[in-house]
């Protein structure tokens, strides 16, 4: 694989993770409009093609195009209801915690209501972000190991890798590759595939099912 293709794949992964960060944050007008006008599906297809996921690009984009020409206002209202039901239900009865530490707490059958801040997992995610030059947004109000923060961090890491590849800086390429492998091994792959599978189970025929399918496809692509 030539250098140009390797750079293209890293950029594709960076763009795809940025798209996923937007998809799994609390839904806003821009996200709903992107589904309705088809731009989200088009962007997802382009990212997958750049990342090297050609076989899955068309089918994944087709699933995301299911809401084309729907009412953006109605879709947004429905997405906010579904998002809140799936990820934000209060009182320790959240069907799917959108935070790595809390999600793993439930998955592993640990007792009690999971903590959200200053857990070993959140502290390690914070450390890896800080070492890579990143400060989590709203760290005091939102745990840094949220699904959307981790996707945003992956986007940043792959963008940095793409820059290093483009500059043919072997030392930087090795450093960013190691950071990506460490974060994916110790965090992203430890919970995000299970999170997405659980989302698919509980969000059938909703955009979040299609978002989860996109995430699983992106995470299976090897740069």
C-alpha positions as a Markdown table, in Angstrom:
| # | Residue | x | y | z |
|---|---|---|---|---|
| 1 | Unk | 0.0 | 0.0 | 0.0 |
| 2 | Unk | 1.5 | 3.4 | -1.1 |
| 3 | Unk | 1.9 | 6.3 | 1.2 |
| 4 | Unk | -0.9 | 8.2 | -0.4 |
| 5 | Unk | -3.3 | 5.4 | 0.2 |
| 6 | Unk | -2.2 | 5.0 | 3.9 |
| 7 | Unk | -2.7 | 8.7 | 4.5 |
| 8 | Unk | -6.1 | 8.5 | 2.8 |
| 9 | Unk | -7.1 | 5.6 | 5.1 |
| 10 | Unk | -6.0 | 7.5 | 8.3 |
| 11 | Unk | -8.0 | 10.6 | 7.2 |
| 12 | Unk | -11.0 | 8.4 | 6.5 |
| 13 | Unk | -10.8 | 6.9 | 10.0 |
| 14 | Unk | -10.4 | 10.4 | 11.5 |
| 15 | Unk | -13.4 | 11.8 | 9.6 |
| 16 | Unk | -15.5 | 8.7 | 10.5 |
| 17 | Unk | -14.8 | 9.0 | 14.2 |
| 18 | Unk | -15.6 | 12.7 | 14.1 |
| 19 | Unk | -19.0 | 11.8 | 12.5 |
| 20 | Unk | -19.6 | 9.2 | 15.2 |
| 21 | Unk | -18.8 | 11.7 | 17.9 |
| 22 | Unk | -21.5 | 13.9 | 16.6 |
| 23 | Unk | -23.9 | 11.0 | 16.2 |
| 24 | Unk | -23.6 | 9.8 | 19.8 |
| 25 | Unk | -23.7 | 13.2 | 21.5 |
| 26 | Unk | -27.1 | 14.5 | 22.6 |
| 27 | Unk | -29.0 | 15.1 | 19.3 |
| 28 | Unk | -29.2 | 18.6 | 17.9 |
| 29 | Unk | -30.7 | 20.3 | 14.9 |
| 30 | Unk | -27.6 | 19.8 | 12.8 |
| 31 | Unk | -27.7 | 16.0 | 13.2 |
| 32 | Unk | -31.4 | 15.7 | 12.4 |
| 33 | Unk | -31.0 | 18.0 | 9.4 |
| 34 | Unk | -28.0 | 15.9 | 8.2 |
| 35 | Unk | -30.2 | 12.7 | 8.3 |
| 36 | Unk | -33.1 | 14.4 | 6.5 |
| 37 | Unk | -31.1 | 16.0 | 3.7 |
| 38 | Unk | -28.9 | 12.9 | 3.2 |
| 39 | Unk | -25.6 | 14.6 | 4.0 |
| 40 | Unk | -24.9 | 12.4 | 7.0 |
| 41 | Unk | -25.3 | 9.3 | 4.9 |
| 42 | Unk | -23.2 | 10.7 | 2.1 |
| 43 | Unk | -20.5 | 11.7 | 4.6 |
| 44 | Unk | -20.5 | 8.3 | 6.1 |
| 45 | Unk | -20.2 | 6.6 | 2.8 |
| 46 | Unk | -17.2 | 8.8 | 1.8 |
| 47 | Unk | -15.5 | 8.2 | 5.1 |
| 48 | Unk | -15.9 | 4.4 | 4.8 |
| 49 | Unk | -14.5 | 4.5 | 1.2 |
| 50 | Unk | -11.5 | 6.5 | 2.3 |
| 51 | Unk | -10.9 | 4.3 | 5.3 |
| 52 | Unk | -10.9 | 1.2 | 3.1 |
| 53 | Unk | -14.3 | -0.3 | 4.1 |
| 54 | Unk | -15.5 | -0.4 | 0.5 |
| 55 | Unk | -17.7 | -3.5 | 0.8 |
| 56 | Unk | -19.8 | -2.0 | 3.6 |
| 57 | Unk | -19.9 | 1.6 | 2.4 |
| 58 | Unk | -23.1 | 1.4 | 0.3 |
| 59 | Unk | -25.2 | -0.7 | 2.6 |
| 60 | Unk | -24.2 | 1.4 | 5.7 |
| 61 | Unk | -25.0 | 4.6 | 3.9 |
| 62 | Unk | -28.3 | 3.2 | 2.6 |
| 63 | Unk | -29.4 | 2.4 | 6.2 |
| 64 | Unk | -28.5 | 6.0 | 7.2 |
| 65 | Unk | -30.6 | 7.4 | 4.3 |
| 66 | Unk | -33.8 | 5.9 | 5.7 |
| 67 | Unk | -34.8 | 9.3 | 7.1 |
| 68 | Unk | -34.2 | 11.3 | 4.0 |
| 69 | Unk | -37.0 | 13.8 | 3.4 |
| 70 | Unk | -38.5 | 13.2 | 6.8 |
| 71 | Unk | -39.5 | 16.2 | 9.0 |
| 72 | Unk | -36.3 | 17.4 | 10.7 |
| 73 | Unk | -38.3 | 18.7 | 13.7 |
| 74 | Unk | -40.2 | 15.5 | 14.2 |
| 75 | Unk | -37.1 | 13.4 | 13.8 |
| 76 | Unk | -35.2 | 15.5 | 16.3 |
| 77 | Unk | -37.9 | 15.2 | 18.9 |
| 78 | Unk | -38.1 | 11.4 | 18.4 |
| 79 | Unk | -34.3 | 11.1 | 18.6 |
| 80 | Unk | -34.1 | 13.1 | 21.8 |
| 81 | Unk | -36.8 | 10.8 | 23.4 |
| 82 | Unk | -34.9 | 7.7 | 22.3 |
| 83 | Unk | -31.5 | 9.0 | 23.3 |
| 84 | Unk | -32.8 | 9.9 | 26.8 |
| 85 | Unk | -34.5 | 6.6 | 27.2 |
| 86 | Unk | -31.5 | 4.6 | 26.1 |
| 87 | Unk | -28.6 | 6.5 | 27.6 |
| 88 | Unk | -29.8 | 9.0 | 30.2 |
| 89 | Unk | -32.6 | 7.3 | 32.3 |
| 90 | Unk | -32.0 | 8.4 | 35.9 |
| 91 | Unk | -31.9 | 6.5 | 39.1 |
| 92 | Unk | -29.3 | 3.9 | 38.2 |
| 93 | Unk | -31.7 | 2.2 | 35.7 |
| 94 | Unk | -30.1 | 3.4 | 32.5 |
| 95 | Unk | -30.5 | 0.7 | 29.9 |
| 96 | Unk | -27.1 | 1.6 | 28.3 |
| 97 | Unk | -24.6 | 3.8 | 30.1 |
| 98 | Unk | -22.8 | 6.0 | 27.6 |
| 99 | Unk | -19.6 | 6.1 | 29.7 |
| 100 | Unk | -16.9 | 3.4 | 29.6 |
| 101 | Unk | -16.5 | 3.0 | 33.3 |
| 102 | Unk | -20.2 | 2.8 | 34.1 |
| 103 | Unk | -20.9 | 0.5 | 31.1 |
| 104 | Unk | -18.2 | -1.9 | 32.2 |
| 105 | Unk | -19.5 | -1.8 | 35.8 |
| 106 | Unk | -22.8 | -3.1 | 34.6 |
| 107 | Unk | -21.4 | -5.6 | 32.0 |
| 108 | Unk | -19.2 | -7.2 | 34.7 |
| 109 | Unk | -22.1 | -7.6 | 37.1 |
| 110 | Unk | -20.6 | -5.3 | 39.8 |
| 111 | Unk | -22.8 | -4.2 | 42.6 |
| 112 | Unk | -24.2 | -0.8 | 43.3 |
| 113 | Unk | -24.8 | 2.3 | 41.2 |
| 114 | Unk | -21.7 | 2.9 | 39.0 |
| 115 | Unk | -19.6 | 6.0 | 39.7 |
| 116 | Unk | -19.1 | 8.4 | 36.8 |
| 117 | Unk | -16.2 | 10.5 | 37.8 |
| 118 | Unk | -12.6 | 9.8 | 39.1 |
| 119 | Unk | -12.8 | 6.1 | 38.5 |
| 120 | Unk | -9.7 | 4.2 | 37.4 |
| 121 | Unk | -11.1 | 4.1 | 33.9 |
| 122 | Unk | -11.8 | 7.8 | 33.6 |
| 123 | Unk | -8.5 | 8.7 | 35.2 |
| 124 | Unk | -6.6 | 6.5 | 32.6 |
| 125 | Unk | -8.6 | 8.0 | 29.7 |
| 126 | Unk | -7.8 | 11.4 | 31.0 |
| 127 | Unk | -4.1 | 10.5 | 31.3 |
| 128 | Unk | -4.0 | 9.2 | 27.7 |
| 129 | Unk | -5.7 | 12.3 | 26.4 |
| 130 | Unk | -3.4 | 14.6 | 28.4 |
| 131 | Unk | -0.3 | 12.8 | 27.1 |
| 132 | Unk | -1.6 | 13.2 | 23.6 |
| 133 | Unk | -2.1 | 16.9 | 24.1 |
| 134 | Unk | -5.9 | 16.8 | 24.6 |
| 135 | Unk | -8.1 | 18.2 | 27.4 |
| 136 | Unk | -11.6 | 16.8 | 27.5 |
| 137 | Unk | -14.4 | 19.2 | 27.0 |
| 138 | Unk | -16.6 | 20.0 | 30.0 |
| 139 | Unk | -14.5 | 17.6 | 32.1 |
| 140 | Unk | -16.1 | 18.8 | 35.3 |
| 141 | Unk | -19.7 | 18.2 | 34.0 |
| 142 | Unk | -19.2 | 15.2 | 31.8 |
| 143 | Unk | -17.0 | 12.1 | 32.3 |
| 144 | Unk | -14.2 | 12.1 | 29.7 |
| 145 | Unk | -14.9 | 8.4 | 29.0 |
| 146 | Unk | -18.2 | 9.1 | 27.3 |
| 147 | Unk | -18.9 | 7.4 | 23.9 |
| 148 | Unk | -18.7 | 10.7 | 22.1 |
| 149 | Unk | -15.5 | 12.0 | 23.8 |
| 150 | Unk | -13.7 | 8.7 | 23.1 |
| 151 | Unk | -14.8 | 8.9 | 19.4 |
| 152 | Unk | -13.6 | 12.5 | 19.3 |
| 153 | Unk | -10.3 | 11.5 | 20.8 |
| 154 | Unk | -9.9 | 8.7 | 18.2 |
| 155 | Unk | -10.6 | 11.2 | 15.5 |
| 156 | Unk | -7.8 | 13.4 | 16.9 |
| 157 | Unk | -5.4 | 10.5 | 17.1 |
| 158 | Unk | -6.0 | 9.4 | 13.5 |
| 159 | Unk | -5.8 | 13.0 | 12.2 |
| 160 | Unk | -2.4 | 13.3 | 13.9 |
| 161 | Unk | -1.3 | 10.0 | 12.4 |
| 162 | Unk | -2.4 | 11.2 | 9.0 |
| 163 | Unk | -0.3 | 14.4 | 9.4 |
| 164 | Unk | 2.7 | 12.4 | 10.4 |
| 165 | Unk | 2.3 | 10.0 | 7.5 |
| 166 | Unk | 1.8 | 12.9 | 5.1 |
| 167 | Unk | 5.1 | 14.5 | 6.4 |
| 168 | Unk | 6.9 | 11.1 | 6.1 |
| 169 | Unk | 8.0 | 11.5 | 9.8 |
| 170 | Unk | 8.7 | 7.9 | 10.8 |
| 171 | Unk | 9.3 | 8.8 | 14.5 |
| 172 | Unk | 5.9 | 10.6 | 14.7 |
| 173 | Unk | 4.1 | 7.9 | 12.8 |
| 174 | Unk | 5.4 | 5.3 | 15.3 |
| 175 | Unk | 4.4 | 7.5 | 18.3 |
| 176 | Unk | 0.9 | 8.1 | 17.1 |
| 177 | Unk | 0.4 | 4.5 | 16.0 |
| 178 | Unk | 1.4 | 3.4 | 19.5 |
| 179 | Unk | -1.0 | 5.9 | 21.1 |
| 180 | Unk | -3.9 | 4.6 | 18.8 |
| 181 | Unk | -3.1 | 1.0 | 19.5 |
| 182 | Unk | -2.9 | 1.6 | 23.2 |
| 183 | Unk | -6.2 | 3.5 | 23.4 |
| 184 | Unk | -8.1 | 1.1 | 21.2 |
| 185 | Unk | -6.8 | -1.9 | 23.1 |
| 186 | Unk | -7.2 | -0.6 | 26.6 |
| 187 | Unk | -10.4 | 1.4 | 26.1 |
| 188 | Unk | -12.3 | 1.7 | 22.8 |
| 189 | Unk | -12.3 | -2.1 | 22.0 |
| 190 | Unk | -13.0 | -3.0 | 25.6 |
| 191 | Unk | -16.5 | -1.6 | 25.5 |
| 192 | Unk | -17.6 | 0.2 | 22.3 |
| 193 | Unk | -18.4 | -3.0 | 20.3 |
| 194 | Unk | -20.6 | -4.2 | 23.1 |
| 195 | Unk | -22.2 | -0.8 | 23.6 |
| 196 | Unk | -23.1 | -0.7 | 19.9 |
| 197 | Unk | -24.5 | -4.2 | 19.9 |
| 198 | Unk | -26.6 | -3.3 | 22.9 |
| 199 | Unk | -27.8 | -0.2 | 21.1 |
| 200 | Unk | -28.8 | -2.2 | 18.0 |
| 201 | Unk | -30.8 | -4.5 | 20.3 |
| 202 | Unk | -32.8 | -1.6 | 21.9 |
| 203 | Unk | -33.0 | 0.9 | 19.1 |
| 204 | Unk | -34.3 | -1.2 | 16.2 |
| 205 | Unk | -35.5 | 1.0 | 13.3 |
| 206 | Unk | -34.2 | 4.1 | 14.9 |
| 207 | Unk | -31.3 | 6.2 | 13.8 |
| 208 | Unk | -29.2 | 4.9 | 16.7 |
| 209 | Unk | -29.4 | 1.4 | 15.3 |
| 210 | Unk | -27.9 | 2.7 | 12.0 |
| 211 | Unk | -25.3 | 4.8 | 13.9 |
| 212 | Unk | -24.2 | 1.7 | 15.8 |
| 213 | Unk | -23.8 | -0.3 | 12.6 |
| 214 | Unk | -21.7 | 2.5 | 11.2 |
| 215 | Unk | -19.5 | 2.5 | 14.4 |
| 216 | Unk | -19.0 | -1.3 | 14.3 |
| 217 | Unk | -18.0 | -1.1 | 10.6 |
| 218 | Unk | -15.5 | 1.7 | 11.3 |
| 219 | Unk | -14.0 | 0.0 | 14.3 |
| 220 | Unk | -13.5 | -3.2 | 12.3 |
| 221 | Unk | -11.4 | -1.4 | 9.6 |
| 222 | Unk | -7.7 | -1.8 | 9.8 |
| 223 | Unk | -5.8 | 1.2 | 8.6 |
